[in-house]
């Protein structure tokens, strides 16, 4: 039976190891946005031995490219993008820099699932296509790096009770496989 | 010969884009409600509830339903006796697209294929639009529009089967594409299938199939039967809303078929996410 948790980012090992695939998490605190290009830039900085634009240790990175904010709003619609495009980058951020959480949608590869086990990180799923609903849980947004990337810039977000489901936990379980097996009917 | 003003086309395109990016069309909303009512899986039911709430918020606050406001795709039927005054029809559609996306606070998502540089300052906001023209008799102008997101486009596939593969070969290809896609295209999805024609005909037909109103019956009995069989097979995959495991994976399967070469059986599968933002209008 799935459990419900209220957690605050940045996350610790204590936070992540209690979670199981299928659990519901309402996340508050500070998280960061990054998509493909921003991830590549972070990895390039690591290769060059330079400092990253935010403290990755314990961080939760949200894979999102929001719409422009309407006047007076902190952010536009902001649902998750498909995560596999970050598969080649996430393991290094998790294993070498201590990233603890990823928010996106869709399958991850085995390297990401292994990194979640090895370094006690979580892959959370948010509801794709619920961009207007999810934006309500984002209280502030500030571009902290790569403004030239527009929607793909790195943003620091303050979120309150951001609704998430644990997809990949620290034990190697995958909700996409477990859930599907439960409801699959053979021809 | 009927005349139509360039500016009138620009305005109509712009208005329809803004409306349909913030208001889920009735057919998609009804299908989501039905999926919510019928879903047995608690996790997926919660996802569907969020999607219905999201549609409410987007509509009442005029916000984009999804941050992926898509590429603008048009199917346009132009009467041979229609004259656009003040510019070309294609320019009018592009200008309406740029204005609609920018003024609606939608995302500009077009980029250069290799450098990935955004095209908004180079060509125009979210331009170019993808426009398919069809020249028809009369002086009418009929425009079908959809905002096509990237996540569902990325799992779409086309192939050319040997004719011997036939109906069953098509069904197993479509099922395999959706099975491999799993959670990635934001299910519950609408599955567009294009059969026959040449390679590109099949792909364009599979796109156009997504514009059909969800809940309508295929007039072709053979295709209608295939749609029913595919719906069952796809929903039996157990993928469910956002791939979390459930019964409601497809909201609809729509098939369009064309005559083809004696040597080939082209098949294309184009997937549409649950945020099926489409509309049509006549000018």
HADDOCK unambig.tbl for C-alpha pairs under 7 A between the chains (distance, minus, plus):
assign (segid A and resid 65 and name CA) (segid B and resid 67 and name CA) 6.87 0.50 0.50
assign (segid A and resid 66 and name CA) (segid B and resid 67 and name CA) 5.21 0.50 0.50
assign (segid A and resid 67 and name CA) (segid B and resid 67 and name CA) 5.16 0.50 0.50
assign (segid A and resid 67 and name CA) (segid B and resid 105 and name CA) 6.49 0.50 0.50
assign (segid A and resid 67 and name CA) (segid B and resid 106 and name CA) 5.43 0.50 0.50
assign (segid A and resid 67 and name CA) (segid B and resid 107 and name CA) 4.68 0.50 0.50
assign (segid A and resid 68 and name CA) (segid B and resid 105 and name CA) 5.50 0.50 0.50
assign (segid A and resid 68 and name CA) (segid B and resid 106 and name CA) 6.59 0.50 0.50
assign (segid A and resid 68 and name CA) (segid B and resid 107 and name CA) 6.50 0.50 0.50
assign (segid A and resid 69 and name CA) (segid B and resid 105 and name CA) 6.85 0.50 0.50
assign (segid A and resid 70 and name CA) (segid B and resid 105 and name CA) 6.41 0.50 0.50
assign (segid A and resid 77 and name CA) (segid B and resid 63 and name CA) 6.91 0.50 0.50
assign (segid A and resid 77 and name CA) (segid B and resid 64 and name CA) 6.03 0.50 0.50
assign (segid A and resid 77 and name CA) (segid B and resid 66 and name CA) 6.05 0.50 0.50
assign (segid A and resid 77 and name CA) (segid B and resid 67 and name CA) 4.86 0.50 0.50
assign (segid A and resid 78 and name CA) (segid B and resid 67 and name CA) 5.36 0.50 0.50
assign (segid A and resid 79 and name CA) (segid B and resid 66 and name CA) 6.49 0.50 0.50
assign (segid A and resid 79 and name CA) (segid B and resid 67 and name CA) 6.06 0.50 0.50
assign (segid A and resid 82 and name CA) (segid B and resid 151 and name CA) 6.21 0.50 0.50
assign (segid A and resid 82 and name CA) (segid B and resid 184 and name CA) 6.26 0.50 0.50
assign (segid A and resid 105 and name CA) (segid B and resid 184 and name CA) 6.74 0.50 0.50
assign (segid A and resid 106 and name CA) (segid B and resid 183 and name CA) 4.96 0.50 0.50
assign (segid A and resid 106 and name CA) (segid B and resid 184 and name CA) 4.32 0.50 0.50
assign (segid A and resid 107 and name CA) (segid B and resid 183 and name CA) 6.70 0.50 0.50
assign (segid A and resid 107 and name CA) (segid B and resid 184 and name CA) 6.60 0.50 0.50
assign (segid A and resid 127 and name CA) (segid B and resid 47 and name CA) 6.40 0.50 0.50
assign (segid A and resid 127 and name CA) (segid B and resid 242 and name CA) 6.73 0.50 0.50
assign (segid A and resid 128 and name CA) (segid B and resid 186 and name CA) 5.92 0.50 0.50
assign (segid A and resid 129 and name CA) (segid B and resid 65 and name CA) 6.60 0.50 0.50
assign (segid A and resid 129 and name CA) (segid B and resid 66 and name CA) 4.71 0.50 0.50
assign (segid A and resid 129 and name CA) (segid B and resid 275 and name CA) 6.37 0.50 0.50
assign (segid A and resid 130 and name CA) (segid B and resid 50 and name CA) 6.79 0.50 0.50
assign (segid A and resid 130 and name CA) (segid B and resid 51 and name CA) 5.69 0.50 0.50
assign (segid A and resid 130 and name CA) (segid B and resid 54 and name CA) 5.34 0.50 0.50
assign (segid A and resid 130 and name CA) (segid B and resid 65 and name CA) 6.59 0.50 0.50
assign (segid A and resid 130 and name CA) (segid B and resid 66 and name CA) 6.00 0.50 0.50
assign (segid A and resid 131 and name CA) (segid B and resid 65 and name CA) 5.95 0.50 0.50
assign (segid A and resid 131 and name CA) (segid B and resid 66 and name CA) 4.55 0.50 0.50
assign (segid A and resid 131 and name CA) (segid B and resid 67 and name CA) 5.62 0.50 0.50
assign (segid A and resid 132 and name CA) (segid B and resid 54 and name CA) 5.75 0.50 0.50
assign (segid A and resid 132 and name CA) (segid B and resid 57 and name CA) 6.41 0.50 0.50
assign (segid A and resid 132 and name CA) (segid B and resid 58 and name CA) 5.72 0.50 0.50
assign (segid A and resid 132 and name CA) (segid B and resid 63 and name CA) 6.28 0.50 0.50
assign (segid A and resid 132 and name CA) (segid B and resid 64 and name CA) 6.50 0.50 0.50
assign (segid A and resid 132 and name CA) (segid B and resid 65 and name CA) 5.72 0.50 0.50
assign (segid A and resid 132 and name CA) (segid B and resid 66 and name CA) 6.62 0.50 0.50
assign (segid A and resid 133 and name CA) (segid B and resid 54 and name CA) 4.84 0.50 0.50
assign (segid A and resid 133 and name CA) (segid B and resid 57 and name CA) 6.62 0.50 0.50
assign (segid A and resid 175 and name CA) (segid B and resid 244 and name CA) 6.25 0.50 0.50
assign (segid A and resid 176 and name CA) (segid B and resid 243 and name CA) 5.87 0.50 0.50
assign (segid A and resid 176 and name CA) (segid B and resid 244 and name CA) 5.27 0.50 0.50
assign (segid A and resid 176 and name CA) (segid B and resid 245 and name CA) 6.58 0.50 0.50
assign (segid A and resid 179 and name CA) (segid B and resid 244 and name CA) 5.34 0.50 0.50
assign (segid A and resid 179 and name CA) (segid B and resid 245 and name CA) 3.74 0.50 0.50
assign (segid A and resid 180 and name CA) (segid B and resid 238 and name CA) 4.76 0.50 0.50
assign (segid A and resid 180 and name CA) (segid B and resid 239 and name CA) 5.14 0.50 0.50
assign (segid A and resid 180 and name CA) (segid B and resid 244 and name CA) 6.75 0.50 0.50
assign (segid A and resid 180 and name CA) (segid B and resid 245 and name CA) 4.17 0.50 0.50
assign (segid A and resid 180 and name CA) (segid B and resid 246 and name CA) 6.80 0.50 0.50
assign (segid A and resid 181 and name CA) (segid B and resid 238 and name CA) 6.93 0.50 0.50
assign (segid A and resid 182 and name CA) (segid B and resid 245 and name CA) 6.80 0.50 0.50
assign (segid A and resid 183 and name CA) (segid B and resid 238 and name CA) 4.41 0.50 0.50
assign (segid A and resid 183 and name CA) (segid B and resid 245 and name CA) 6.01 0.50 0.50
assign (segid A and resid 183 and name CA) (segid B and resid 246 and name CA) 5.51 0.50 0.50
assign (segid A and resid 183 and name CA) (segid B and resid 247 and name CA) 6.52 0.50 0.50
assign (segid A and resid 184 and name CA) (segid B and resid 236 and name CA) 5.45 0.50 0.50
assign (segid A and resid 184 and name CA) (segid B and resid 237 and name CA) 4.85 0.50 0.50
assign (segid A and resid 184 and name CA) (segid B and resid 238 and name CA) 4.05 0.50 0.50
assign (segid A and resid 185 and name CA) (segid B and resid 236 and name CA) 4.90 0.50 0.50
assign (segid A and resid 185 and name CA) (segid B and resid 237 and name CA) 6.39 0.50 0.50
assign (segid A and resid 185 and name CA) (segid B and resid 238 and name CA) 6.97 0.50 0.50
